[in-house]
Amino acid sequence: MNAQLTPAPSNSDLDSFWMPFTANRQFKANPRLLARAEGMYYWTADGREILDGVAGLWCVNAGHGRREITDAVTKQLSTMDYAPTFQMGHPIAFELANRLAKIAPPGMDRIFFTNSGSESVDTALKIALAYHRARGQGQKIRLIGREKGYHGVGFGGISVGGMVNNRKMYAAAMIPGVDHLPHTLDLEHNAYTRGLPQWGAHLANDLERLIALHDASTIAAVIVEPISGSAGVVLPPAGYLKRLREICDKNDILLIFDEVITGFGRIGKAFASLAFDVTPDLMTTAKGLTNGAMPMGAVFSQRKIYDAFMQGPEGTIELFHGYTYSAHPASCAAALATLDVYSKEGLLTRAATLSPQWENAVHSLRGLPHVIDIRNYGLIGAVELEPRTGKPGARGFEVFLKCFERGVMVRQTGDTIAMSPPLIIEQKQIERIVETLGAVIRETA
Ligand SMILES: Cc1ncc(COP(=O)(O)O)c(C=O)c1O
């Protein structure tokens, strides 16, 4: 499979696409064009094979080019291309919600469909505010996020998020009443921990400080990623999420888990809340829901939240929120086929089986030049490199580029290299990812 797949565009053909989260000029001078994908691999436009170490962008959990999913989408599009879900419905939207309810954490069986992680986050934040209001607690308006948090790019998501580059340009438009917990990344205490760090559960107690500052009667919800990916893989210290749950319960504050990357098997159970045995009130998902084949997100809600809206005259719309493409038929078809693949191949739990091998492999990079931490959980891994003086991110970017040149795709955030391969990965491919990364790190000054 080395033949040239598509004519590579000339550099001036690249001008019109304003690329997201990309150094446009640098990319367009030296493009990395992907043209085909199957299983664990991409092929570039000029026919080079690339082992996918990040499941596309943390979304292709069952591997690329799954026929079952493509066929389901094709069939759906030729049967009914589009149908609205405002005051109308179509059967597979309900079928999908019922299927998701079956694998959901306890009680989270009311599901609102979106088109992305960002939309899921903004939806969950709005539901949280509207829920309190529906219960006559309309003064609960504050939202608490966390430093280093990534919750997509909507105004709600960047306001509760904690990544400075995503926030600083839009400072004037941040939603009011937001505060942040401290992040849990601490190299001094936890560097090279295998799995969850043992130090740091007490950082959850900071929520009590924020409650003392603002008063619980003003706080609607706390949103955190059980494991964050975008900030370079930040793990929750053991006991941390449980502690957040306890404090939220005590103070009538909703707990939202943003499971956009941890959902659908990434850490060995369908959701991180099941793996960590902590059930939130709302849970945001996207990515693995359709195996990346169609855009779709879903917000899972505790039934008590849905029920709080189901009051007043029956003819009134209970939640003034939704998207033209909420529960798009082709996305529903993709999601149903994806769930079938996950279930048939045991993929929602495969990360738990592979996790010991994965952990040993990524931690074998300890001791290489400039490596200052290695983190892992389920099928997530991160290698943090020391930043070059005055040039944060430069070393990480060089490592990412060289890995790509050698046929392995990893993800770079600053000087952290993150890995999250499709859950179908085999031992030999784990070895290839880690060997390539190790070789590149060794020769990167
Ligand atoms: C935790 C989390 N929330 C939200 C998002 C945003 O998802 P999307 O890019 O689909 O809007 C991401 C994307 O990486 C994410 O990791």
The ligand as a MOL file (V3000), in Angstrom:
LIG
                    3D

  0  0  0     0  0            999 V3000
M  V30 BEGIN CTAB
M  V30 COUNTS 16 16 0 0 0
M  V30 BEGIN ATOM
M  V30 1 C -12.2270 16.8160 27.9900 0
M  V30 2 C -12.6060 17.4490 26.6940 0
M  V30 3 N -13.7330 18.1750 26.6360 0
M  V30 4 C -14.1340 18.7600 25.4920 0
M  V30 5 C -13.4050 18.6220 24.3460 0
M  V30 6 C -13.8650 19.3200 23.0990 0
M  V30 7 O -14.3260 18.4200 22.1730 0
M  V30 8 P -14.5600 18.9080 20.6410 0
M  V30 9 O -13.2210 19.1760 20.0750 0
M  V30 10 O -15.2720 17.7330 20.0300 0
M  V30 11 O -15.4310 20.1100 20.7050 0
M  V30 12 C -12.2300 17.8630 24.3580 0
M  V30 13 C -11.4230 17.6960 23.1410 0
M  V30 14 O -10.3140 17.2420 23.1460 0
M  V30 15 C -11.8080 17.2780 25.5750 0
M  V30 16 O -10.6730 16.5740 25.6610 0
M  V30 END ATOM
M  V30 BEGIN BOND
M  V30 1 1 1 2
M  V30 2 1 2 3
M  V30 3 2 2 15
M  V30 4 2 3 4
M  V30 5 1 4 5
M  V30 6 1 5 6
M  V30 7 2 5 12
M  V30 8 1 6 7
M  V30 9 1 7 8
M  V30 10 2 8 9
M  V30 11 1 8 10
M  V30 12 1 8 11
M  V30 13 1 12 13
M  V30 14 1 12 15
M  V30 15 2 13 14
M  V30 16 1 15 16
M  V30 END BOND
M  V30 END CTAB
M  END
